[in-house]
């Protein structure tokens, strides 16, 4: 807020005229300062030996000690690898899925069935993460789950899905597709609904079949949104959801399911190594920011839409 | 291919060639697959929750209740800790939604006013937080320094206002309430505040509905805040208790008299199914209302984004 005076307009005059609006902004601005900017300032503890007694400012500086500690940690490579694999796999599966769904629904056309399918596919989005994981655990349960019940019915052996580390990533990613595809498709469906009908007619007159129409008319119409969504998704790579991974973790899948954010939670809030955990979290954010920056640069290069 | 007419309407040429027919058939196969894959897990959970625990344990339940019983629901309503957690969640959701919607409106309206000179600065100040955050531990330390750990407000305040939602409100007010209305109102001596309460709020009902639904679903489903900030069992919301029962396989909150009637393991399993249902019912009841507004909300956001 210190920047105010640099502007040509006078703060005093603006305030005099619009003081009621200023008053309205007090609470939201206070919220942002306390719960967004204060924690950003709190990041300094990554460079300090934080002790609860001395507080954030009183604690001693230790420089890059905790970053070094993390980089020499044998867990670091594993954490980074797990985080990247889960999120890239997730991206590869859940990014195209809504586009395919939207194109398919568009082929079905403006029928009641389309509306029904739309409502049905985005309903899972409203299920909470805890319930979602509960449903996964119950459906894949070794003894009582429906998947194993069917396998047994078909004369096959029951599989301990949650007990196999090798299956963790697949379960995580495809349950995510199950839950999120319909919701993510909304924006694509709406865009396809706004496609210029004269383009469609022109393609029909030129004798394009339905496949060609997807290629010539529909995909180009979706392109700008796909680009934006892709940049956002790449930016979210390191922000892979803490909650769901955390809830799906068990001692058997931990070697592949421990990711940076769950590690931060355990080191920070369980072991109370606040400074170390903050340093790890900061490392995560920096990598994340670099990724979104690169993604944006790349899309600018190709002359497409960019975030800024 | 009787569906052809409904699909192609008047466009006669469509779906005549072989590749087109393959495409159409593939799409219908896909739709049926999607329908089944979404419905089967849900039906299985519902069916299991109404089935006899012994049948469930024996792996006999598919898509229809076996030996219908309500015992899983009995346990829920006879367990004080589950009922308590349910009402905790209700109060977090109600109070949280009111606080969040109020804050978001208070921020969104001034930022929509082009005659407010400071709005550029404030907007920048808000937007920065969408790209940078302090992260889990520093946020936890701030919340704890404020003395919010184990307090009611720990569930309300730390995630009270979403900047994205502020932008939604701002965009809505700017694009759907003509500035001429304000100009004529201010000539009549209408203050900024009065204009907000008498004009902006009534005219923004659709977007407020979207906000209420977004925040309410978010608060009801919030597990993260409770995991971080609440240790007190009496304060825990349903989602945290659910985690303990569903994921950690904890048996807290069981009604003892019922537990004695059958083996603990069977009851536990039963409780898991019925808890999934009970915790999802409130959101699912909202769903018909949500879905109409939700799509609109997402679209309004994407205009800007």
HADDOCK unambig.tbl for C-alpha pairs under 7 A between the chains (distance, minus, plus):
assign (segid A and resid 14 and name CA) (segid B and resid 116 and name CA) 6.96 0.50 0.50
assign (segid A and resid 14 and name CA) (segid B and resid 117 and name CA) 6.26 0.50 0.50
assign (segid A and resid 18 and name CA) (segid B and resid 116 and name CA) 6.83 0.50 0.50
assign (segid A and resid 20 and name CA) (segid B and resid 192 and name CA) 6.17 0.50 0.50
assign (segid A and resid 20 and name CA) (segid B and resid 193 and name CA) 6.20 0.50 0.50
assign (segid A and resid 21 and name CA) (segid B and resid 110 and name CA) 5.57 0.50 0.50
assign (segid A and resid 21 and name CA) (segid B and resid 192 and name CA) 6.74 0.50 0.50
assign (segid A and resid 24 and name CA) (segid B and resid 106 and name CA) 5.46 0.50 0.50
assign (segid A and resid 25 and name CA) (segid B and resid 106 and name CA) 6.23 0.50 0.50
assign (segid A and resid 25 and name CA) (segid B and resid 107 and name CA) 5.59 0.50 0.50
assign (segid A and resid 27 and name CA) (segid B and resid 103 and name CA) 6.94 0.50 0.50
assign (segid A and resid 28 and name CA) (segid B and resid 103 and name CA) 5.70 0.50 0.50
assign (segid A and resid 28 and name CA) (segid B and resid 106 and name CA) 6.95 0.50 0.50
assign (segid A and resid 28 and name CA) (segid B and resid 107 and name CA) 5.78 0.50 0.50
assign (segid A and resid 35 and name CA) (segid B and resid 139 and name CA) 6.99 0.50 0.50
assign (segid A and resid 35 and name CA) (segid B and resid 158 and name CA) 5.98 0.50 0.50
assign (segid A and resid 36 and name CA) (segid B and resid 129 and name CA) 6.41 0.50 0.50
assign (segid A and resid 36 and name CA) (segid B and resid 133 and name CA) 6.34 0.50 0.50
assign (segid A and resid 36 and name CA) (segid B and resid 134 and name CA) 6.83 0.50 0.50
assign (segid A and resid 39 and name CA) (segid B and resid 134 and name CA) 4.47 0.50 0.50
assign (segid A and resid 39 and name CA) (segid B and resid 138 and name CA) 4.85 0.50 0.50
assign (segid A and resid 39 and name CA) (segid B and resid 139 and name CA) 4.87 0.50 0.50
assign (segid A and resid 39 and name CA) (segid B and resid 142 and name CA) 6.34 0.50 0.50
assign (segid A and resid 40 and name CA) (segid B and resid 133 and name CA) 5.83 0.50 0.50
assign (segid A and resid 40 and name CA) (segid B and resid 134 and name CA) 3.92 0.50 0.50
assign (segid A and resid 42 and name CA) (segid B and resid 134 and name CA) 6.83 0.50 0.50
assign (segid A and resid 42 and name CA) (segid B and resid 138 and name CA) 5.11 0.50 0.50
assign (segid A and resid 43 and name CA) (segid B and resid 134 and name CA) 6.09 0.50 0.50
assign (segid A and resid 43 and name CA) (segid B and resid 138 and name CA) 6.10 0.50 0.50
assign (segid A and resid 104 and name CA) (segid B and resid 27 and name CA) 5.82 0.50 0.50
assign (segid A and resid 108 and name CA) (segid B and resid 7 and name CA) 5.94 0.50 0.50
assign (segid A and resid 109 and name CA) (segid B and resid 7 and name CA) 5.74 0.50 0.50
assign (segid A and resid 127 and name CA) (segid B and resid 280 and name CA) 6.77 0.50 0.50
assign (segid A and resid 128 and name CA) (segid B and resid 221 and name CA) 4.86 0.50 0.50
assign (segid A and resid 130 and name CA) (segid B and resid 239 and name CA) 6.46 0.50 0.50
assign (segid A and resid 130 and name CA) (segid B and resid 242 and name CA) 6.90 0.50 0.50
assign (segid A and resid 130 and name CA) (segid B and resid 243 and name CA) 5.98 0.50 0.50
assign (segid A and resid 131 and name CA) (segid B and resid 276 and name CA) 5.91 0.50 0.50
assign (segid A and resid 134 and name CA) (segid B and resid 246 and name CA) 5.46 0.50 0.50
assign (segid A and resid 134 and name CA) (segid B and resid 247 and name CA) 6.47 0.50 0.50
assign (segid A and resid 139 and name CA) (segid B and resid 41 and name CA) 6.53 0.50 0.50
assign (segid A and resid 143 and name CA) (segid B and resid 57 and name CA) 6.72 0.50 0.50
assign (segid A and resid 143 and name CA) (segid B and resid 59 and name CA) 6.01 0.50 0.50
assign (segid A and resid 144 and name CA) (segid B and resid 56 and name CA) 5.92 0.50 0.50
assign (segid A and resid 144 and name CA) (segid B and resid 57 and name CA) 5.52 0.50 0.50
assign (segid A and resid 144 and name CA) (segid B and resid 58 and name CA) 6.69 0.50 0.50
assign (segid A and resid 144 and name CA) (segid B and resid 59 and name CA) 4.41 0.50 0.50
assign (segid A and resid 145 and name CA) (segid B and resid 59 and name CA) 6.94 0.50 0.50
assign (segid A and resid 146 and name CA) (segid B and resid 44 and name CA) 6.88 0.50 0.50
assign (segid A and resid 146 and name CA) (segid B and resid 62 and name CA) 6.00 0.50 0.50
assign (segid A and resid 149 and name CA) (segid B and resid 59 and name CA) 5.77 0.50 0.50
assign (segid A and resid 186 and name CA) (segid B and resid 295 and name CA) 6.87 0.50 0.50
assign (segid A and resid 187 and name CA) (segid B and resid 299 and name CA) 6.63 0.50 0.50
assign (segid A and resid 209 and name CA) (segid B and resid 20 and name CA) 6.51 0.50 0.50
assign (segid A and resid 210 and name CA) (segid B and resid 20 and name CA) 5.69 0.50 0.50
assign (segid A and resid 211 and name CA) (segid B and resid 20 and name CA) 6.91 0.50 0.50
assign (segid A and resid 243 and name CA) (segid B and resid 224 and name CA) 6.84 0.50 0.50
assign (segid A and resid 247 and name CA) (segid B and resid 247 and name CA) 6.78 0.50 0.50
assign (segid A and resid 268 and name CA) (segid B and resid 137 and name CA) 6.49 0.50 0.50
assign (segid A and resid 274 and name CA) (segid B and resid 137 and name CA) 6.50 0.50 0.50
assign (segid A and resid 277 and name CA) (segid B and resid 137 and name CA) 6.98 0.50 0.50
assign (segid A and resid 278 and name CA) (segid B and resid 137 and name CA) 5.84 0.50 0.50
assign (segid A and resid 278 and name CA) (segid B and resid 138 and name CA) 6.94 0.50 0.50
assign (segid A and resid 281 and name CA) (segid B and resid 135 and name CA) 6.42 0.50 0.50
